[in-house]
Amino acid sequence: MSVADISVWAGFFAIVAQIGATLAGLLFVGLTISLGHVLAARGYLARAFAALFLQLNILLLGLFGLVPGQPPAILGAEFIVTGLALLAGISAFSRNFPEDGNSAVLGSGIPRVMRTVLMLCGTLFPVASGIALIAGWHGALYLLVPGIVACVYPAVGYAWVFAVEIPRRKQGETDF
């Protein structure tokens, strides 16, 4: 893959960066609405951190992809470092703030597995894309697409959970 091949993706990278920034803002609004409930539940803190870091991931991917004239190997290295660093950060935060009885909304087994799969896809597909860029694979940037989708899904879901679902359920508990 050449610098010219990467420049064809400029529109894609610009939109990806915008999506990352916008969804991070939406998550902050949701977190602000439910801040008391989120702070009282360790599992919600880990989910919020993961969702925000996944948005940071796509924001950085978009920004790195927009650097003009950047060699594919450098872009690949940026994707690898970003994906692995965010995977390590999310994993460490999740270990330090595990699910508890106060983080019941979407806290069962299947949603936990889905969160893990989305986090792994969101961070490791860009790593795979970076490796493919360094190796010179022509379709390397296509590996970003499933990773970006995996990053967007939890942001939209948790914006809803933090802004609507947690307050709705907490309100329901106080109505009795």
C-alpha positions in Angstrom: 0.0 0.0 0.0 1.3 3.5 -0.9 0.8 6.9 0.5 -1.5 7.7 -2.4 -3.6 4.6 -1.5 -4.0 5.9 2.0 -4.9 9.4 0.9 -7.9 8.0 -0.9 -9.3 7.1 2.6 -9.1 10.8 3.8 -12.9 11.2 3.7 -13.3 8.0 5.7 -10.8 9.0 8.3 -12.3 12.5 8.7 -15.8 11.0 9.3 -14.3 8.4 11.7 -12.6 11.1 13.7 -15.8 13.2 13.9 -17.8 10.1 15.0 -15.3 9.4 17.8 -15.4 13.0 19.1 -19.2 13.2 18.8 -19.9 9.9 20.6 -17.4 10.7 23.3 -19.4 13.9 23.9 -22.7 12.0 24.0 -21.2 9.6 26.5 -20.2 12.5 28.7 -23.8 13.8 28.6 -25.1 10.4 29.6 -22.5 10.1 32.4 -23.4 13.5 33.7 -27.1 12.6 33.9 -26.3 9.4 35.9 -23.1 10.4 37.6 -24.3 9.6 41.1 -25.5 6.1 40.0 -22.3 5.5 38.0 -20.0 6.4 40.9 -21.9 4.1 43.2 -21.4 1.1 40.9 -17.9 0.0 40.1 -19.0 -1.9 37.0 -20.6 1.2 35.5 -17.2 3.0 35.9 -15.5 0.3 34.0 -18.1 0.3 31.2 -17.9 4.1 30.9 -14.1 4.0 30.8 -14.2 1.3 28.1 -16.8 3.1 26.0 -14.9 6.4 26.2 -11.6 4.8 25.4 -13.1 3.0 22.4 -14.2 6.4 21.1 -10.7 7.8 21.8 -9.5 4.8 19.7 -11.6 5.7 16.6 -10.8 9.4 17.1 -7.1 8.7 17.1 -7.4 6.3 14.1 -9.1 9.0 12.1 -6.6 11.6 13.1 -3.6 9.4 12.3 -5.1 8.5 8.9 -5.4 12.2 8.1 -1.7 13.0 8.5 -0.7 14.0 5.0 2.1 12.0 3.3 2.6 9.6 6.2 4.3 6.4 5.1 2.2 3.3 5.5 4.6 1.7 8.0 4.4 4.7 10.3 0.6 4.7 10.1 0.6 0.9 10.8 2.8 1.4 13.8 0.4 4.1 15.1 -2.5 1.8 14.7 -0.7 -1.0 16.5 0.5 1.1 19.5 -2.9 2.8 19.8 -4.9 -0.5 19.8 -2.6 -2.3 22.2 -2.3 0.7 24.6 -6.1 1.1 24.7 -6.6 -2.6 25.1 -4.2 -2.6 28.1 -5.9 0.4 29.6 -9.4 -0.9 29.3 -8.3 -4.3 30.6 -6.6 -2.8 33.6 -9.5 -0.5 34.4 -11.9 -3.4 34.2 -9.8 -5.5 36.6 -9.8 -2.6 39.1 -13.5 -1.8 38.8 -15.3 -5.1 38.4 -19.0 -5.6 38.1 -20.9 -5.5 41.4 -24.5 -5.7 42.5 -25.0 -2.0 41.9 -24.2 -2.3 38.2 -27.2 -4.5 37.3 -28.3 -2.8 34.0 -26.9 -5.1 31.3 -24.7 -6.8 33.9 -25.6 -10.4 33.1 -23.4 -13.0 31.3 -24.4 -12.4 27.7 -24.0 -8.6 27.8 -20.6 -9.1 29.5 -19.4 -11.4 26.8 -20.7 -9.0 24.1 -18.8 -6.1 25.8 -15.6 -8.2 25.8 -16.0 -9.2 22.2 -16.7 -5.6 21.1 -13.7 -4.3 23.1 -11.4 -6.9 21.6 -12.6 -6.3 18.1 -12.4 -2.5 18.5 -8.8 -2.6 19.6 -7.4 -5.7 17.8 -8.8 -5.1 14.3 -6.8 -1.8 14.1 -3.7 -3.7 15.3 -4.3 -6.2 12.5 -4.7 -3.3 10.1 -1.4 -1.9 11.3 0.4 -5.2 10.9 -1.1 -5.5 7.4 0.0 -2.0 6.5 3.5 -2.7 7.6 3.5 -5.9 5.6 2.3 -4.0 2.5 -1.1 -5.7 2.2 -3.2 -3.7 -0.2 -6.5 -4.2 1.7 -5.1 -3.4 5.1 -7.3 -0.4 5.8 -10.5 -2.5 5.3 -9.6 -4.2 8.5 -10.4 -1.0 10.3 -14.1 -1.1 9.4 -15.2 -3.9 11.8 -13.1 -2.5 14.5 -14.7 0.9 14.1 -18.2 -0.6 14.1 -17.2 -2.5 17.3 -16.2 0.8 18.9 -19.3 2.7 17.9 -21.8 0.1 19.2 -21.0 0.4 22.9 -20.9 4.2 22.8 -24.4 4.4 21.4 -25.6 1.7 23.8 -24.0 3.2 26.9 -25.1 6.7 26.0 -28.7 5.2 26.2 -27.9 3.2 29.4 -26.4 6.2 31.2 -28.8 8.9 30.0 -32.1 6.9 30.1 -32.0 3.4 31.4 -30.2 3.8 34.7 -32.3 6.9 35.7 -35.5 5.1 34.6 -34.7 2.0 36.7 -33.6 4.0 39.7 -36.8 6.1 39.4 -38.8 2.9 39.3 -37.1 1.7 42.5 -38.2 4.9 44.4 -41.8 4.8 43.1 -42.7 2.0 45.4 
